[in-house]
Every structure is written in C-alpha cells, then in structure tokens.
C-alpha cells in the first residue's frame, strides 16, 4: 500500500509540475511573441532602408530616430534600433538618452551576426550599454534582396519576472 501511495503521489506531483511548466512556457512565449514582428516591420520602411544603406544622408537619421521612438513607445518594448552591415548603430529609439545606442558598434552580438548571415536572429543576454538583461529579435534590412542593415528590438522580461515572483515556485528559463 505504501509503495502504491508513493507512486500515485509522485505521479500527481509530476502531472502538476508539467502543467505548471506549460503555463510558465506559454506566458513567456506570449510575452515575447508579441514583439517578434517589430524588426521585420521596421525593415520595410523606406527611410530605414535608405539610412541603413547610407547613414550620411542629411536629416534621415533624425527622421528614423523619431520613428523608432514613436514605434517603441507604442509597442512598449525596451529599445528599437537600426544598424548598418558593419554593426554600427545608425538610429535608435533611445537616441536622446544618455545611454543612446547611436554610434555604438554591436556587430559582435550574436543576433546581429545571425540577421546578417541568416536573415533573422534571436538572443537572450545582458545589454552592453544598459547592463540589463533582455531578449533580442533581429531582422535583416534588405534593399532589392541585398542586405543593407539590421533592425533590432530589445524586450525586457521584468514584467514576466515580477508576475512569476508572486508564486510559490522557483522558475529558471534556459535555452
């Protein structure tokens, strides 16, 4: 009887744990999934393509900075930015902040390399400027099938961590 009761108890714990993991996974996918499209949409805008191709065009950087700031505010993402093919940030939604990404070379970041090499990328890591963790989605910016840059969105997972911290369980997310 004791062995059967133990087995039943372990099976119930396993089922409960599996269900809880499914809920955590679904909430994380939901929190991230709503931002995945942003770099692709940014990459379609003509002035973004023009800036990625030629960052020296007068007035274009300001126009794209303002566009990115507006989209970022509406989407409630952490930061939205555009890089040229060398990895130099040519425009960013945080262009007017002390920790602006504009002028930084982020070509070494895996999500940038992936977008340039494969068309898109995703990465979870610590921001080089902010020091804060985030999830990055990237998409190649193309001009007539030629890659001219990369559009990136950084998503903070603070709200997910806050929601999970109210529970009794400890959760760790790994790739």
C-alpha positions in Angstrom: 0.0 0.0 0.0 2.8 2.4 0.9 4.6 1.8 -2.5 1.3 2.4 -4.4 0.6 5.5 -2.4 4.1 6.8 -3.1 3.8 6.1 -6.8 0.4 7.8 -7.0 1.8 10.8 -5.1 4.8 11.1 -7.3 2.6 10.8 -10.5 0.4 13.6 -9.2 3.4 15.8 -8.4 4.8 15.1 -11.9 1.5 16.0 -13.6 1.1 19.2 -11.5 4.7 20.2 -12.3 4.3 19.5 -16.0 1.1 21.6 -16.1 2.9 24.5 -14.2 5.8 24.3 -16.6 3.4 24.5 -19.6 1.8 27.6 -18.0 5.2 29.3 -17.5 6.2 28.4 -21.0 3.0 29.8 -22.5 3.3 33.1 -20.5 6.9 33.5 -21.7 6.1 32.8 -25.3 3.1 35.2 -25.1 5.3 37.9 -23.5 8.0 37.6 -26.2 5.9 36.7 -29.2 4.1 40.0 -29.4 7.4 41.7 -30.3 8.8 39.3 -32.8 7.3 41.1 -35.8 8.7 44.5 -34.9 12.1 44.3 -36.6 10.5 43.0 -39.8 8.1 45.8 -39.9 10.8 48.4 -39.3 12.9 46.8 -42.0 10.1 47.5 -44.5 10.1 51.3 -44.1 11.8 53.1 -47.0 13.6 55.7 -44.9 15.0 53.0 -42.6 16.3 51.1 -45.7 17.8 54.4 -47.0 19.5 55.1 -43.7 20.9 51.6 -43.4 22.3 51.9 -46.9 23.7 55.4 -46.5 23.9 56.8 -42.9 25.3 60.1 -44.2 22.1 61.3 -45.9 21.1 64.7 -44.3 18.2 64.7 -41.9 17.4 61.0 -42.4 18.9 59.9 -39.1 16.7 62.3 -37.1 13.6 61.1 -39.1 14.3 57.4 -38.3 15.2 58.1 -34.7 11.8 59.8 -34.2 10.0 57.0 -36.0 11.8 54.4 -33.9 11.0 56.3 -30.7 7.3 56.5 -31.6 7.0 52.8 -32.5 9.0 51.8 -29.4 6.7 53.8 -27.1 3.5 52.4 -28.7 4.9 48.8 -28.6 6.2 49.2 -25.1 9.5 47.5 -26.0 12.8 48.4 -24.3 14.6 49.8 -27.3 14.3 49.6 -31.1 17.4 50.3 -33.3 18.9 50.0 -36.7 22.4 49.0 -37.6 24.4 49.0 -40.9 26.1 45.9 -42.1 29.3 46.7 -40.1 27.2 46.6 -36.9 27.3 50.4 -36.4 24.0 51.7 -34.8 22.8 54.4 -37.2 19.4 55.1 -35.4 17.8 54.2 -32.2 14.6 54.9 -30.2 16.8 56.0 -27.3 18.8 58.5 -29.5 18.1 61.3 -27.0 19.1 59.5 -23.8 22.5 59.4 -22.1 22.8 55.6 -22.8 21.9 56.1 -26.5 22.9 53.2 -28.8 23.6 55.6 -31.7 27.2 55.3 -32.8 27.8 52.1 -31.0 29.2 49.1 -32.9 27.2 46.0 -32.0 28.4 43.8 -34.8 29.8 41.3 -32.4 26.4 40.5 -30.9 25.1 37.1 -32.0 21.6 38.4 -33.0 23.3 40.9 -35.4 25.5 38.2 -37.0 22.5 35.9 -37.3 20.4 38.5 -39.0 23.3 39.3 -41.5 24.1 35.7 -42.2 20.6 34.0 -42.0 18.1 36.9 -42.2 16.9 36.9 -38.6 18.2 36.3 -35.1 17.1 36.0 -31.5 19.2 36.1 -28.4 18.8 36.5 -24.6 21.6 38.4 -22.9 22.8 41.3 -20.9 22.8 44.7 -22.8 26.3 46.1 -23.4 25.1 49.6 -22.7 22.4 49.2 -20.1 23.7 46.2 -18.3 20.1 44.9 -18.1 19.0 41.5 -19.4 16.7 41.3 -22.4 15.6 39.3 -25.3 16.6 40.5 -28.7 14.9 39.9 -32.0 16.7 41.0 -35.2 15.8 41.1 -38.9 17.9 41.8 -42.0 17.0 45.0 -43.7 17.0 44.4 -47.5 17.1 46.7 -50.5 16.3 44.7 -53.6 17.4 41.4 -52.0 20.7 42.9 -50.8 21.2 43.1 -47.1 22.0 46.7 -46.1 21.5 46.6 -42.4 19.7 45.0 -39.3 16.7 46.1 -37.4 16.6 45.1 -33.7 14.1 45.2 -30.8 15.1 44.5 -27.2 12.4 43.2 -24.9 12.6 43.4 -21.2 11.4 40.4 -19.2 10.9 42.4 -16.0 7.2 42.1 -16.1 7.3 38.3 -16.6 9.8 38.0 -13.7 7.5 40.1 -11.5 4.5 38.0 -12.3 6.4 34.8 -11.6 7.9 36.1 -8.4 4.5 36.2 -6.7 4.1 32.4 -6.9 5.5 29.8 -4.6 7.6 28.1 -7.3 11.1 29.0 -8.4 11.4 29.1 -12.2 14.5 29.1 -14.3 14.4 29.6 -18.1 17.1 28.1 -20.2 17.5 27.8 -24.0 
